[in-house]
């Protein structure tokens, strides 16, 4: 079956929904207005297959909606930009060379950690508070990479069969 724009839209909507659910339902507050979640795994997974702008929407919108619904509205705009950029980086690199997928996960995770360091520092008006959230964000990125790596072969099979 040939992939159409409608198919890509459906996959993007599914990705947003899964990122939202994994972010909203599975969260552990980190003590500085943010929280640890499993949304990065699904963000990384879907970004591996989508074009960069679809990936930006999947990561950014899915995560920002979880912030809004979950009571972390102050983080919605930074999350839209940070998670959107994280997904964009993965999709961009994967479109250039699929073999660099794992590297793209680490680069995107580093961008997320830096982005939330800056956002936490500005929102909380303290670089020390921003720094204190970095360990949780590092852990979140590493667990996200593990989820994406484990689930990638399954989604790759489905994606390949539908092309």
DAURFEN-V454686 format. One record per pair of residues at least 4 apart in sequence whose C-alpha atoms are under 7 Angstrom apart, sorted by the first residue. I is the first residue (numbers start at 1). J is the second residue. Records with the same first field share a line. If there is no record, write none. Layout:
I: J / J
This chain:
1: 162 / 163
2: 162 / 163
3: 7 / 162 / 163
4: 8
5: 9
6: 10
7: 11
8: 12
9: 13
10: 14
11: 15
12: 16 / 54 / 58
13: 17
14: 18
15: 19 / 46 / 58
16: 20 / 58 / 59 / 61 / 62
17: 21 / 62
18: 22 / 42
19: 23 / 39 / 42 / 43 / 59 / 62 / 63
20: 24 / 39 / 62 / 63 / 65 / 66
21: 25
22: 26 / 37 / 38 / 39
23: 27 / 37 / 38 / 39 / 63 / 66
24: 66 / 70
26: 37 / 38
27: 35 / 36 / 37
28: 35 / 36 / 37
29: 34 / 35 / 36
30: 34 / 35 / 36
32: 129
36: 136 / 140
37: 140
38: 140 / 144
39: 43
40: 44 / 141 / 144
41: 45 / 143 / 144 / 145 / 147 / 148
42: 46 / 148
43: 47 / 58 / 59 / 87
44: 48 / 87 / 90 / 105 / 148
45: 148 / 152
46: 50 / 55
47: 55 / 87 / 90 / 91
48: 90 / 91 / 94
49: 91
50: 54 / 55 / 91
51: 55 / 91
52: 56 / 88 / 91 / 92
53: 57 / 88
54: 58
55: 59 / 87 / 88 / 91
56: 60 / 84 / 85 / 87 / 88
57: 61 / 84
58: 62
59: 63 / 83 / 84 / 87
60: 64 / 79 / 80 / 81 / 83 / 84
61: 65 / 80
62: 66
63: 67 / 79 / 80 / 83
64: 68 / 76 / 77 / 79 / 80
65: 69
66: 70
67: 71 / 72 / 73 / 75 / 76
68: 72 / 73 / 76
72: 76
75: 79
76: 80
77: 81
78: 82 / 119
79: 83
80: 84
81: 85
82: 86 / 112 / 115
83: 87 / 112
84: 88
85: 89
86: 90 / 108 / 109 / 111 / 112
87: 91
88: 92
89: 93 / 104 / 108
90: 94 / 104 / 105 / 108
91: 95
92: 96
93: 97 / 100 / 104
94: 98 / 100 / 101
100: 104
101: 105
102: 106
103: 107
104: 108
105: 109 / 145
106: 110
107: 111
108: 112
109: 113 / 141
110: 114
111: 115
112: 116
113: 117 / 134 / 137 / 138
114: 118
115: 119
116: 120
117: 121 / 130 / 131 / 133 / 134
118: 122 / 130
119: 123
120: 124 / 129 / 130
121: 125 / 126 / 127 / 129 / 130
122: 126
124: 129
126: 130
127: 131
128: 132
129: 133
133: 137
134: 138
135: 139
136: 140
137: 141
138: 142
139: 143
140: 144
141: 145
142: 146
143: 147
144: 148
145: 149
146: 150
147: 151
148: 152
151: 155
152: 156
153: 157
154: 158
155: 159
156: 160
157: 161
158: 162
159: 163
